[in-house]
Amino acid sequence: MTRAEIVASLGSYRGQAADIELLESVIPHAVAEPAGDDLDAALFGLFERFPQEDGHGVYWSVLHALESRGAYESALVASLRRAPSPFTRSMLQRLKNAGRESVAGEAIGKLIEEFQSEVQ
């Protein structure tokens, strides 16, 4: 599966009730790819478009894969600014819990305060 196909598949995902099998088949390919604006926007787009879903656990796989891969911090802040979700909020909190004080040049405490009321 090419990177363009991965991004297109993630973009065409219609939610866990419609096609969770699609997501389950694409995620292993997506997380094996190196970081990049196109792929990161597509992965974070899952959290943004479906903030009340967990993809039957698949979204947690995405979160863990992004954290393991690294180089996602700028995309995380951009996603928070576009459409904060429980998953992006959790990622921010997890960075703080790991002892980080800033992410993508911004104070984590300030970001948590900014988005706390927007995501519950």
N, C-alpha and C positions, 0 to 999 in steps of 0.2 A: 504494500500500500504506500503510495507516494505521500509526501507531506501535503501537497495540495488536496489529495483525496481525503486525507485525515481531517484537514481543516474544513473541507466541504461537508464531510459527514457529520462532524460536530455541529456545524452551523445548521444542518438540516434536521437535527434531533428535535423531536416534538414533545418530549416529556416522557416520564417513566411509564405512564399509562398507555402511551402509543407505541413506543418502540425501544424498550429497555435492552432488547437483544442487540440492536444496532450499537448502542452505547457500549455495551459489554464487549463487543467485537472490535471496536475502534480504540478504546482506552489503552490497551497494551501497546498498540502501535504509537499512539500519541505520546505516552510517557517515555518511550524509548528514543524519541527524537530530542535533539538539543533545543535549548531555550531559543525563543524567537518571538518577535511581536505578533506574527500571524498565529502561531500555535498557542501562545499564551493567551491571546485575546479570545481564541475559540474555547480554550479550557475554562477560563474565568467566565466566559459567556454562559456556560452551563449554570454556574452559580447565580448569575445575574438574571437569566431568563426564567429560571425555575427555583426561586428562593425558598419555596415551601416544600421542596422535594429533597430526597437524599439519594435518588437513583437506586433505591433498594440496596444501599451501601456502596454503590459504585462511586458516588461523589467523594466519599471518604478515601477511596483508592486514589482519586485524582489529587485530593489534598495531600495525602502522604507522599505520592509520587513527586509532586511539585516541591515539597519540602526536602525530599531526598535529593532531587536533582539540583536544587538551588537556582540562583539567578532568576528568581520570580518576583523579587521585591517591588520593582518598579511597576510590574503588571498588577501586583496586588493593590498597590496604592491607586493606580488608575481605575481598577475595578471598583474599589471602594467609592471613589469619586463618581463613577458612572451610576452604579446601582448597588449600594451596600447590601450584603446578604448575610445570613447566619454563618455560612462557610467562610467568607472573606473576613468577617468579624472574628471568627474562631482562629483563623490563621494569624491575624494581628495579635490576638491575645496569647497565642502560643509562642510567638516571637518574644513578647514581653516576658512570659513565664520562663523562657530560656535565657533571660538576662539581657536581652537586647534593649537598648534605649532609643534607637532610631531605626528607621527603615526607609530606604530610598531618599535619605537626607532629611527626613521628617521625624519629629519626636513621636514615638509610639504612644506615649501617654496623651498627647494632644489629639492624635488621630482617634484613639479609643474614646476620648471624651466627645469628639466631634460626631462620631458615628454610633455612639451608644444608644441614643434615643431613637435613631432611625432603624436600628435592627434589634429585635428582641427575640 
